[in-house]
Amino acid sequence: MAEKTGISVVTINHLVKGLVEENHLIEGELVQQKLGRPAIEYHFNYGKHYYLLVSIQEENHCLGVMSKIVDLRGREVYATWHDFDPITLETFKEIVSVGLRQDYPISKIGISIPGKVNGDTITSSWYDKFDDWHIKAELAQVSDIPVLIQNDAHVMTIGYCINHNIALEENIVGIYYPANSMPGITIFSNGQLVEGNFSLAGEAKYLPMLIDSPEPQTGQELAEKLSDIAALYNVIIAPNHFILSSDKVQQSVIEQQLKQNTYLERHPNKPSIHFDDNFQQSVTSGLRWLVSQQSMYEHILFNEERSYD
């Protein structure tokens, strides 16, 4: 550590002692060196913080809630699925409370929701079920643990980019098109998440081609709509990357439809197209990013652990 930082060994020893006292590091056994006195082995305390990650998801026209608890390494120590019925704030508070009652010291709660989030107000959601909900305020009645909430398409896009080493500083459009709902769209421009007024930027259900259209009934129809959306955003944003995710249509069908799109063919911007085949994994990684982004050492640790994996 002294060699990497240029800080003296005496100062490093003092800092390490403080990290041990604060339980960030765990002191191990003495290790005999080839020369000199034995050295103390230290381990990072991955159990210093645990995060409760909560994702509201659609399944067969119904909503459910996936709850996970992870440590700083990202190791899942708890995971369970709850049916979200009835769809009320009281039901959601109880589901979150179940996770908080597990035997782990939760430091933060990260929530992914099929809706746009403006501060602590849901402005546009799955069949308008969560509109005007104030989730942070309601959860404050249950616990004083910090809560961070983000749109599910945003979380998926961020998680996919992290897992596949795509720099968030690039221009990125993420499109999450669930089987029985309208698509969610994420826009990154020059490293910034574009939210817009009331966090409604990119809200696809208000696009002229979708606002009065029913849900796609077949995978082919969904692929056609997704292709048209990609062509539109390829002009508006000119992204380096498209991140596409859908649980209703095979990747090959989407690829074929994109190839047949005569508009995309004529566009000068030729973005890389990525297909997310593990939505749950992307959401988990995105939620980990969400809860750890305010802590630099946790963000560094996250990237180091991914390289080890």
C-alpha positions in Angstrom: 0.0 0.0 0.0 2.9 2.4 0.8 4.5 1.6 -2.5 1.3 2.2 -4.5 0.3 5.4 -2.8 3.6 7.0 -1.9 2.5 7.3 1.7 5.0 6.3 4.4 4.7 2.9 6.0 4.3 4.5 9.4 1.3 6.5 8.1 -0.2 3.4 6.4 0.1 1.4 9.6 -1.8 4.2 11.4 -4.5 4.3 8.7 -4.9 0.5 8.7 -5.3 0.6 12.5 -8.1 3.0 12.1 -9.8 0.9 9.4 -9.5 -2.1 11.8 -11.1 -0.2 14.6 -14.0 0.9 12.3 -14.3 -2.8 11.2 -13.6 -2.1 7.5 -10.6 -4.4 7.8 -10.3 -7.7 9.8 -6.9 -8.5 11.3 -5.8 -12.0 10.5 -2.9 -14.2 11.5 0.8 -13.5 11.6 2.5 -14.6 8.3 6.2 -15.3 8.4 8.2 -13.5 5.7 11.4 -14.7 4.0 13.2 -11.9 5.8 12.5 -10.0 8.9 9.6 -10.2 11.4 6.3 -11.9 10.7 3.7 -9.6 9.1 0.0 -9.3 10.0 -2.4 -10.4 7.3 -5.5 -8.2 6.8 -8.8 -9.0 5.1 -11.4 -6.6 3.7 -14.6 -7.0 5.7 -17.1 -7.7 3.0 -19.8 -8.0 5.7 -19.3 -4.5 6.8 -22.3 -3.4 4.8 -25.3 -5.3 3.3 -27.7 -4.0 0.8 -31.4 -4.8 0.3 -32.1 -4.8 -3.5 -35.8 -4.8 -4.4 -37.0 -5.1 -8.0 -40.7 -4.8 -9.0 -41.2 -7.0 -12.1 -44.0 -8.2 -14.4 -44.7 -11.9 -14.8 -47.7 -13.1 -16.8 -49.6 -9.8 -16.6 -49.0 -9.8 -12.8 -46.5 -8.0 -10.7 -44.0 -9.6 -8.3 -41.2 -8.3 -6.2 -37.7 -9.9 -6.2 -35.9 -9.1 -2.9 -32.2 -9.8 -2.5 -29.6 -9.1 0.2 -26.0 -8.8 -1.0 -22.7 -8.0 0.7 -20.0 -5.7 -0.5 -18.6 -8.5 -2.7 -22.0 -8.8 -4.4 -22.5 -12.3 -2.8 -26.2 -13.0 -2.4 -27.1 -14.1 1.1 -30.8 -13.9 0.7 -33.2 -14.0 -2.2 -37.0 -14.4 -2.4 -39.9 -13.7 -4.7 -43.2 -12.1 -3.4 -46.4 -11.8 -5.3 -47.4 -8.1 -5.4 -51.0 -8.5 -4.5 -52.8 -6.2 -3.8 -50.8 -3.5 -5.5 -50.7 -1.0 -2.6 -48.1 0.9 -0.7 -48.9 -1.1 2.4 -48.2 -4.3 0.6 -44.9 -3.0 -0.7 -43.9 -1.7 2.7 -44.5 -5.2 4.1 -42.5 -6.9 1.4 -39.6 -4.5 2.1 -40.0 -5.1 5.9 -39.6 -8.9 5.3 -36.2 -8.2 3.9 -35.2 -5.9 6.7 -36.2 -8.5 9.3 -33.5 -10.8 8.0 -30.4 -11.2 10.2 -28.2 -8.8 8.2 -27.2 -5.2 9.0 -28.7 -3.4 6.0 -27.0 -0.1 5.1 -29.0 0.9 2.1 -32.1 -0.1 0.2 -32.1 0.0 -3.6 -35.4 -0.2 -5.5 -36.1 -0.8 -9.2 -39.6 0.1 -10.3 -41.5 0.0 -13.7 -42.1 3.7 -13.7 -40.4 7.0 -13.9 -39.1 8.5 -10.7 -39.0 12.2 -10.1 -37.5 12.8 -6.7 -39.8 10.8 -4.4 -42.7 10.9 -6.8 -43.6 8.2 -9.3 -44.6 10.1 -12.4 -45.4 7.4 -14.9 -45.7 3.7 -14.1 -46.9 0.2 -15.1 -50.6 0.7 -16.1 -50.5 3.8 -13.9 -50.6 1.6 -10.8 -47.8 3.5 -8.9 -48.5 7.1 -10.1 -48.0 9.7 -7.4 -46.7 7.1 -4.9 -44.1 8.5 -2.5 -42.1 5.4 -1.7 -39.3 7.0 0.3 -41.6 8.8 2.6 -43.6 5.6 3.2 -40.6 3.5 3.9 -39.3 6.1 6.3 -42.2 5.0 8.5 -40.7 1.5 8.6 -36.9 2.3 8.8 -34.4 5.2 8.7 -32.2 3.2 6.3 -31.4 5.3 3.2 -33.5 4.4 0.1 -32.5 4.9 -3.5 -35.1 4.4 -6.3 -34.7 4.2 -10.0 -36.5 3.2 -13.2 -36.2 -0.5 -14.2 -35.0 0.3 -17.7 -32.3 2.6 -16.3 -31.2 0.0 -13.8 -31.1 -2.8 -16.4 -29.1 -0.6 -18.8 -26.5 0.5 -16.2 -26.2 -3.1 -14.9 -25.6 -4.5 -18.4 -23.0 -1.9 -19.2 -21.2 -2.6 -16.0 -21.3 -6.4 -16.6 -20.0 -6.0 -20.2 -17.4 -3.3 -19.7 -19.3 -0.6 -21.7 -18.3 2.8 -20.4 -21.2 4.9 -19.1 -19.4 7.9 -20.5 -20.5 6.9 -24.0 -23.8 7.7 -25.6 -26.1 4.8 -24.8 -29.8 4.0 -25.4 -31.3 1.2 -23.4 -34.7 -0.3 -24.4 -36.5 -2.7 -22.1 -39.6 -4.1 -23.8 -41.5 -6.5 -21.4 -43.9 -9.0 -22.8 -47.1 -7.4 -21.6 -46.4 -3.7 -21.3 -45.0 -0.7 -22.9 -41.2 -0.3 -23.3 -39.0 1.6 -21.0 -36.2 3.7 -22.5 -32.9 4.9 -21.0 -30.8 7.7 -22.5 -27.1 8.3 -21.6 -25.6 11.3 -23.3 -21.9 12.2 -22.7 -21.9 10.2 -19.5 -25.1 11.7 -18.1 -28.4 10.0 -17.6 -31.0 12.2 -19.4 -34.1 12.5 -17.2 -35.9 15.5 -18.6 -38.8 17.4 -17.0 -40.5 15.3 -14.3 -38.0 12.5 -15.3 -40.2 11.7 -18.3 -37.4 11.8 -21.0 -37.7 8.8 -23.2 -41.1 7.6 -21.9 -41.9 5.4 -24.8 -45.6 4.9 -24.2 -46.2 8.6 -25.2 -44.5 8.1 -28.6 -46.9 8.8 -31.5 -46.5 5.3 -32.8 -47.4 3.7 -29.4 -49.6 6.1 -27.5 -52.8 4.7 -29.0 -51.5 1.2 -29.9 -52.4 -2.0 -28.0 -49.6 -4.2 -26.6 -47.9 -6.4 -29.2 -49.6 -9.7 -29.5 -46.7 -11.6 -31.0 -43.0 -11.6 -30.8 -42.7 -10.5 -34.4 -45.0 -7.5 -33.8 -42.9 -6.6 -30.7 -39.7 -6.9 -32.8 -41.1 -4.5 -35.4 -42.1 -1.9 -32.9 -38.7 -2.2 -31.2 -37.0 -1.8 -34.5 -39.0 1.4 -35.2 -38.1 2.8 -31.8 -34.4 2.1 -32.4 -34.6 3.9 -35.7 -36.1 6.9 -34.0 -33.6 7.1 -31.2 -30.7 6.5 -33.6 -31.6 9.9 -35.1 -32.4 11.8 -31.9 -29.5 10.5 -29.8 -27.0 8.9 -32.3 -25.8 6.5 -29.6 -22.6 4.5 -29.6 -24.6 1.6 -28.2 -28.1 0.2 -28.0 -28.9 -2.1 -25.1 -32.0 -4.2 -25.9 -33.9 -6.4 -23.5 -37.1 -8.3 -24.0 -38.5 -11.5 -22.5 -41.0 -12.1 -25.3 -39.0 -12.4 -28.5 -35.9 -14.3 -29.5 -32.8 -12.3 -30.2 -32.6 -13.7 -33.8 -36.1 -12.3 -34.5 -35.0 -8.8 -33.3 -31.7 -9.0 -35.2 -33.6 -9.9 -38.4 -36.0 -7.1 -38.0 -33.2 -4.5 -37.4 -31.5 -5.7 -40.5 -34.7 -5.2 -42.5 -35.3 -1.7 -41.2 -34.8 0.5 -44.2 -34.5 3.6 -42.1 -31.6 2.2 -40.0 -29.9 1.1 -43.2 -29.8 4.7 -44.4 -28.6 6.3 -41.2 -25.0 7.4 -41.0 -24.7 6.5 -37.4 -24.0 2.7 -37.0 -24.3 1.9 -33.3 -23.3 -1.4 -31.6 -26.3 -3.5 -30.8 -26.3 -5.5 -27.6 -28.9 -8.0 -26.4 -29.4 -8.6 -22.7 -30.2 -12.3 -22.1 -30.2 -12.1 -18.3 -32.4 -9.3 -17.2 -32.3 -10.3 -13.5 -28.5 -10.3 -13.5 -28.4 -6.8 -15.1 -31.0 -5.4 -12.6 -29.0 -6.8 -9.6 -25.8 -5.2 -10.9 -27.6 -2.0 -11.7 -29.1 -1.9 -8.2 -25.6 -2.5 -6.6 -24.3 0.4 -8.6 -27.3 2.5 -7.5 -26.7 1.9 -3.7 -22.9 2.1 -3.9 -22.4 5.1 -6.2 -22.1 7.6 -3.4 -19.2 5.7 -1.8 -16.0 5.8 -3.8 -14.3 2.9 -2.1 -17.3 0.7 -2.7 -17.4 1.7 -6.4 -13.7 0.8 -6.7 -14.3 -2.5 -4.9 -17.2 -3.4 -7.2 -15.0 -3.0 -10.3 -12.1 -4.9 -8.7 -14.4 -7.8 -7.8 -15.8 -8.0 -11.3 -12.2 -8.3 -12.7 -11.5 -11.2 -10.2 -14.7 -13.0 -11.3 
